[in-house]
Amino acid sequence: MTSLTGDTDVFTSDANPRACIVLTGKRQDDLPGIYGAQERDAILAVFQALKAEGWVLSQRHVFDPSAPNDPVGLDTGFTHDHDIAAVFEAPTLDAALQGTVRLEQAGWARLFRTEWMIGLREFAPVFGERASNDHAWAFLALWEWNDQWCEATPQARTEYDFECDEAFKGDLAHDVNISGRQRLDVAHHWHHLGYWEISGPDVADSAIRGHERVADFKFTTSRHIVGRIRPMAELIAPFGSIKAIA
C-alpha cells in the first residue's frame, strides 16, 4: 500500500511496516458477575501469547527495543467519555484481526465496549531532542483528510506537509517522541494515527498550539486523546480493585 503523503524533513517511510491496532474502550462491568478475576487472567494470558507471537504491546518498546514489551494502555476516563485507549502492533493484518477476536472471547467484551481500529504502520518513529527520557503520559491524534485536502493540488499538499514539519519540529523540541504514523483507512474513516510520548497534558496543549499556528488543521478533522500510561493488568482489574491515577 502506497503512502497517502510523501516523506518530509521529519518523517520517513518505515522499511518494515507492521499492522497496528488502536482501541478505545468504556467499562461496562458495573453489575456483579459480568467480569471478574477469571476473565482478567484469561485476557492477560492472551496478551502473553500475543507477545510470544511477535506483537508489540507497548509503544515504549517501539522507541527502545530493550524496554519491556508488557501490555500497557492509557487511562483516559478522567477527561474522555471512554476509560481506556491503547495502541498495539501485530506482524500482519490477519494476526491483528485474529488477536482482537481472541481478546474479546477471553473476556474483554465483558469488560469494555470497544472501538477497534486496525491499520498499517506508515512512517518510522521519530525521537525528541532528549529521546532517552521515558514518559508517563501519551497523546493520540486521529485524523482524516477533509474535502479541502482532496481538492488541493499535489503542490499545495506538499507545501502544507512541509509547513506542518515546522510544528512537528516544535513537538520534538518539547521532548516529544512520535511513534511514526499509522494508516487506518483500510477499514476505518480515520486516515491516520499519531502516537506521542509526553511528560504531561500541558506538553500536548503547548505542542498543539504550534500546529494551530501553522494552520495544520485546515486540511484535517482531528480527534485527540490524552491519558496516563499504566500497566494493562491495572487497567483491566475487576471493579472495586482499580487504582486511582497517581
C-alpha positions as CSV (number, residue, x, y, z in Angstrom):
1,M,0.0,0.0,0.0
2,T,1.5,3.4,-1.0
3,S,1.6,6.3,1.4
4,L,-1.1,9.0,1.2
5,T,1.7,11.6,1.6
6,G,5.4,11.5,1.0
7,D,8.4,11.7,3.2
8,T,9.3,15.0,4.8
9,D,12.2,16.5,6.8
10,V,10.7,14.9,10.0
11,F,9.0,11.7,8.8
12,T,10.3,8.9,6.6
13,S,8.6,5.7,5.4
14,D,9.0,2.7,7.6
15,A,11.0,0.0,5.8
16,N,9.2,-2.8,7.7
17,P,5.6,-1.8,8.2
18,R,3.6,-3.8,10.7
19,A,-0.1,-3.9,11.4
20,C,-1.4,-1.6,14.1
21,I,-4.3,-2.0,16.5
22,V,-5.9,1.1,18.1
23,L,-8.7,0.9,20.6
24,T,-10.8,3.0,22.9
25,G,-13.0,1.2,25.5
26,K,-15.7,2.1,28.0
27,R,-16.1,-0.1,31.1
28,Q,-19.4,-1.9,31.4
29,D,-18.8,-4.2,34.4
30,D,-20.7,-2.2,36.9
31,L,-23.0,-5.1,37.8
32,P,-21.8,-8.1,39.7
33,G,-21.0,-11.3,37.9
34,I,-20.2,-9.7,34.5
35,Y,-16.5,-9.6,34.8
36,G,-14.0,-11.0,37.4
37,A,-10.6,-12.4,38.2
38,Q,-11.2,-15.4,35.8
39,E,-11.7,-13.1,32.8
40,R,-8.9,-10.9,33.8
41,D,-6.5,-13.8,34.0
42,A,-7.7,-15.1,30.6
43,I,-7.1,-11.7,29.0
44,L,-3.6,-11.5,30.4
45,A,-2.9,-15.0,29.1
46,V,-3.9,-13.9,25.6
47,F,-1.6,-10.9,25.9
48,Q,1.3,-13.2,26.8
49,A,0.5,-15.4,23.9
50,L,0.4,-12.4,21.5
51,K,3.7,-11.2,22.9
52,A,5.2,-14.6,22.1
53,E,3.8,-14.4,18.6
54,G,5.6,-11.1,17.9
55,W,3.2,-8.4,18.9
56,V,4.4,-5.1,20.3
57,L,2.2,-4.4,23.3
58,S,3.9,-1.2,24.5
59,Q,4.9,1.7,22.2
60,R,7.9,2.3,24.6
61,H,9.2,-0.9,23.1
62,V,9.0,0.7,19.6
63,F,11.2,3.6,20.8
64,D,13.6,1.4,22.8
65,P,13.6,-2.3,21.8
66,S,15.4,-3.1,25.1
67,A,12.4,-1.8,27.0
68,P,9.9,-4.2,28.4
69,N,7.2,-5.4,26.0
70,D,4.5,-5.9,28.6
71,P,1.0,-4.7,27.7
72,V,0.1,-1.1,28.6
73,G,-2.7,1.3,27.9
74,L,-3.8,4.8,28.5
75,D,-6.0,5.7,31.5
76,T,-8.3,8.3,29.8
77,G,-11.6,8.3,31.9
78,F,-10.7,11.5,33.8
79,T,-11.3,13.6,30.7
80,H,-12.9,11.4,28.0
81,D,-16.1,9.5,27.6
82,H,-14.1,6.3,27.3
83,D,-12.0,4.8,30.1
84,I,-9.1,3.3,28.2
85,A,-7.1,3.7,25.0
86,A,-4.2,1.6,23.7
87,V,-2.0,1.0,20.6
88,F,-0.5,-2.4,19.8
89,E,1.3,-3.7,16.7
90,A,1.0,-7.2,15.1
91,P,3.0,-8.9,12.4
92,T,0.2,-8.9,9.9
93,L,-3.3,-7.6,9.4
94,D,-4.7,-11.1,9.7
95,A,-2.9,-11.5,13.0
96,A,-4.2,-8.2,14.2
97,L,-7.8,-9.1,13.5
98,Q,-7.5,-12.6,15.0
99,G,-5.8,-11.1,18.1
100,T,-8.7,-8.8,18.8
101,V,-11.1,-11.6,18.5
102,R,-9.1,-13.7,20.9
103,L,-9.1,-10.9,23.4
104,E,-12.8,-10.3,23.1
105,Q,-13.5,-14.0,23.6
106,A,-11.2,-14.2,26.6
107,G,-13.4,-11.7,28.5
108,W,-12.5,-8.3,27.1
109,A,-16.0,-7.9,25.6
110,R,-17.4,-8.4,29.1
111,L,-15.3,-5.6,30.5
112,F,-15.3,-3.0,27.7
113,R,-17.5,-1.7,25.0
114,T,-14.7,-1.2,22.5
115,E,-14.0,0.6,19.2
116,W,-11.3,-1.3,17.4
117,M,-9.3,0.3,14.6
118,I,-6.8,-1.8,12.5
119,G,-4.3,-0.5,10.0
120,L,-0.6,-0.4,9.0
121,R,2.4,1.5,10.2
122,E,3.3,4.1,7.5
123,F,6.2,6.2,8.9
124,A,9.1,5.3,11.2
125,P,9.4,6.6,14.8
126,V,10.9,10.0,15.5
127,F,12.8,10.9,18.7
128,G,12.5,14.1,20.7
129,E,15.6,16.2,21.5
130,R,16.0,14.3,24.8
131,A,14.9,11.0,23.4
132,S,16.3,8.9,26.2
133,N,13.6,10.2,28.5
134,D,10.8,7.7,29.3
135,H,7.4,9.5,29.6
136,A,4.4,8.7,31.8
137,W,1.7,10.1,29.5
138,A,0.7,9.7,25.9
139,F,-1.2,11.7,23.4
140,L,-3.1,10.1,20.4
141,A,-4.1,12.1,17.4
142,L,-6.6,10.5,14.9
143,W,-7.3,12.5,11.8
144,E,-8.9,12.3,8.4
145,W,-8.2,14.5,5.4
146,N,-11.1,16.8,4.6
147,D,-12.6,17.9,1.3
148,Q,-10.2,20.9,1.1
149,W,-7.3,18.4,1.1
150,C,-8.9,16.2,-1.5
151,E,-9.4,19.2,-3.8
152,A,-5.9,20.6,-3.3
153,T,-3.2,20.3,-5.9
154,P,-0.2,18.0,-5.3
155,Q,2.0,21.1,-4.9
156,A,-0.4,22.6,-2.3
157,R,-0.4,19.3,-0.3
158,T,3.4,19.1,-0.4
159,E,3.8,22.8,0.7
160,Y,1.3,22.0,3.5
161,D,3.3,18.9,4.6
162,F,6.5,21.0,5.0
163,E,4.6,23.8,6.8
164,C,3.4,21.1,9.3
165,D,7.0,19.9,9.6
166,E,7.8,23.2,11.4
167,A,5.2,22.3,14.0
168,F,6.5,18.8,14.3
169,K,10.0,20.1,14.9
170,G,8.5,22.1,17.7
171,D,7.0,18.9,19.1
172,L,10.4,17.3,19.1
173,A,11.8,20.4,20.9
174,H,9.2,19.7,23.6
175,D,10.9,16.3,24.2
176,V,8.0,14.5,22.4
177,N,8.7,11.1,20.9
178,I,6.5,10.4,17.9
179,S,5.8,6.8,17.1
180,G,5.8,7.4,13.4
181,R,2.4,7.4,11.7
182,Q,-0.2,4.6,11.3
183,R,-2.6,4.4,8.5
184,L,-6.1,3.3,9.4
185,D,-8.3,3.9,6.3
186,V,-8.0,0.3,5.2
187,A,-11.1,-0.3,7.4
188,H,-12.0,3.0,9.1
189,H,-13.0,6.5,8.3
190,W,-9.9,7.9,10.2
191,H,-7.0,8.0,7.8
192,H,-4.1,8.2,10.3
193,L,-3.0,7.9,13.9
194,G,-0.1,9.6,15.6
195,Y,1.1,8.4,19.0
196,W,3.2,10.7,21.2
197,E,5.1,10.0,24.4
198,I,4.8,13.2,26.5
199,S,5.7,14.2,30.1
200,G,2.2,15.6,30.8
201,P,-1.0,17.0,29.3
202,D,0.5,20.6,29.3
203,V,3.0,19.4,26.7
204,A,0.3,18.2,24.4
205,D,-1.6,21.5,24.8
206,S,1.5,23.6,24.1
207,A,2.5,21.5,21.1
208,I,-1.0,21.6,19.5
209,R,-0.9,25.4,19.7
210,G,2.2,25.2,17.5
211,H,0.2,23.1,15.0
212,E,-2.6,25.7,15.1
213,R,-0.1,28.5,14.3
214,V,0.9,26.8,11.0
215,A,-2.8,26.0,10.1
216,D,-2.3,22.3,10.4
217,F,-6.0,21.7,10.8
218,K,-7.1,23.5,7.6
219,F,-6.8,20.1,5.8
220,T,-7.9,17.7,8.5
221,T,-10.6,16.8,11.0
222,S,-9.0,15.5,14.2
223,R,-9.7,13.7,17.4
224,H,-7.3,14.0,20.3
225,I,-6.9,11.7,23.3
226,V,-4.6,12.2,26.3
227,G,-4.0,9.6,29.0
228,R,-1.6,8.4,31.7
229,I,0.3,5.2,30.6
230,R,-0.5,2.3,33.0
231,P,0.1,-1.4,33.0
232,M,-2.8,-3.2,31.3
233,A,-3.1,-5.5,34.3
234,E,-4.2,-2.5,36.4
235,L,-6.5,-1.1,33.7
236,I,-8.4,-4.4,33.4
237,A,-8.6,-5.1,37.1
238,P,-12.1,-6.1,38.2
239,F,-14.5,-3.4,39.5
240,G,-13.6,-2.3,43.0
241,S,-9.9,-3.1,42.7
242,I,-8.9,-0.2,40.4
243,K,-6.1,2.0,41.5
244,A,-6.6,5.7,41.2
245,I,-4.4,7.9,38.9
246,A,-1.3,8.8,40.9
